[in-house]
Amino acid sequence: MSAFGEQIARDMQQVFLNGGEFAETHDLNGAKCRCVVQSPTAREQFTQKEPNNRFDGISGRVIIVHVAKDSLPEVPREGNTFLLDGENTIVDTVVDDIGMLSITLHQNVGAIGGETPWP
């Protein structure tokens, strides 16, 4: 690995995925690892170019997980089920940016009696 690549790998772990800064430990498809989990605000969702219509008739949420690629046993595939802390979600997109995966997930919650599992 080049000196540049080594520096990026160090920065990823020591800065962005540092448990004292941004990251927390989560269970991603059975792998416990440090990652950053974010849920876009309503304003961020409404400013997307395409309307978010995947929740037609039900409530749901979008979650983005940022994790080091080498922390997972395999890279998730779009359309597959993905367990985030034991909760079922669906993979929308996976972007690999120099070894950091940004995984966009969505979770549908039934309108009748369903509750969003996260605060």
C-alpha positions as CSV (number, residue, x, y, z in Angstrom):
1,M,0.0,0.0,0.0
2,S,1.3,3.5,-0.8
3,A,2.1,6.0,1.9
4,F,-1.0,8.0,0.9
5,G,-3.2,4.9,1.2
6,E,-1.7,4.1,4.6
7,Q,-2.4,7.6,5.8
8,I,-6.0,7.4,4.6
9,A,-6.5,4.1,6.4
10,R,-5.1,5.6,9.6
11,D,-7.2,8.7,9.4
12,M,-10.4,6.7,8.8
13,Q,-9.8,4.7,12.0
14,Q,-8.2,7.4,14.2
15,V,-10.5,10.3,13.2
16,F,-13.8,9.5,11.5
17,L,-14.3,6.1,13.1
18,N,-12.9,7.2,16.4
19,G,-15.2,6.1,19.2
20,G,-14.4,9.3,21.1
21,E,-15.4,11.5,18.2
22,F,-18.1,10.4,15.8
23,A,-18.4,6.6,15.7
24,E,-20.3,4.2,17.9
25,T,-20.3,0.4,17.9
26,H,-23.2,-1.2,16.1
27,D,-24.2,-4.7,14.9
28,L,-24.1,-4.7,11.1
29,N,-25.3,-8.0,9.7
30,G,-23.9,-9.8,12.7
31,A,-20.5,-7.9,12.7
32,K,-19.9,-5.7,15.7
33,C,-17.9,-2.7,14.4
34,R,-17.4,1.0,14.8
35,C,-19.5,3.1,12.3
36,V,-21.4,6.3,12.0
37,V,-25.1,5.9,11.7
38,Q,-27.1,8.9,10.5
39,S,-30.7,9.5,9.6
40,P,-31.3,12.4,7.2
41,T,-33.5,15.2,8.5
42,A,-36.8,16.0,6.8
43,R,-35.2,19.0,5.2
44,E,-32.4,16.8,3.7
45,Q,-34.9,14.3,2.4
46,F,-37.1,17.0,0.8
47,T,-34.2,18.5,-1.1
48,Q,-33.3,15.3,-2.9
49,K,-33.8,15.5,-6.7
50,E,-36.2,12.6,-6.8
51,P,-39.2,12.4,-4.5
52,N,-39.0,9.7,-1.8
53,N,-41.9,7.5,-2.7
54,R,-40.8,4.1,-1.4
55,F,-42.9,4.6,1.7
56,D,-46.2,4.8,-0.2
57,G,-49.0,4.0,2.3
58,I,-46.8,3.2,5.2
59,S,-44.3,5.1,7.3
60,G,-40.6,4.6,7.1
61,R,-37.2,6.0,7.5
62,V,-33.9,6.4,5.7
63,I,-30.6,5.5,7.4
64,I,-27.1,6.0,6.2
65,V,-24.2,3.9,7.7
66,H,-20.6,4.9,7.2
67,V,-18.2,2.0,7.9
68,A,-14.8,0.8,6.9
69,K,-15.1,-1.8,4.2
70,D,-12.7,-4.2,5.9
71,S,-15.0,-4.2,9.1
72,L,-17.6,-6.2,7.3
73,P,-17.3,-9.8,6.1
74,E,-18.8,-8.8,2.8
75,V,-20.0,-5.7,1.0
76,P,-23.9,-5.4,1.1
77,R,-25.7,-5.6,-2.2
78,E,-28.4,-3.2,-3.3
79,G,-31.9,-4.6,-2.7
80,N,-30.8,-7.1,0.0
81,T,-32.0,-7.2,3.6
82,F,-29.5,-5.8,6.0
83,L,-29.6,-6.1,9.8
84,L,-28.8,-2.9,11.7
85,D,-28.7,-3.6,15.4
86,G,-31.1,-6.5,14.9
87,E,-33.6,-4.5,12.9
88,N,-34.5,-5.4,9.3
89,T,-33.7,-2.8,6.7
90,I,-33.3,-2.8,2.9
91,V,-30.1,-1.7,1.1
92,D,-30.8,1.1,-1.4
93,T,-27.2,2.0,-2.4
94,V,-23.6,1.2,-1.4
95,V,-20.8,3.6,-2.2
96,D,-17.2,2.6,-1.7
97,D,-15.0,5.7,-1.3
98,I,-11.4,4.7,-0.8
99,G,-12.3,1.9,1.6
100,M,-15.1,3.7,3.5
101,L,-18.6,2.4,2.7
102,S,-21.6,4.6,2.8
103,I,-24.6,2.3,2.9
104,T,-28.0,3.9,2.4
105,L,-30.8,1.8,3.9
106,H,-34.5,2.2,4.3
107,Q,-36.9,0.7,6.8
108,N,-40.6,0.4,6.3
109,V,-42.9,0.5,9.4
110,G,-46.5,-0.6,9.0
111,A,-49.0,2.2,9.5
112,I,-51.3,0.1,11.7
113,G,-49.8,-0.5,15.1
114,G,-46.2,-0.1,13.9
115,E,-43.7,1.9,15.8
116,T,-40.3,3.1,14.6
117,P,-37.8,1.0,16.5
118,W,-35.3,3.8,17.0
119,P,-35.9,7.1,18.8
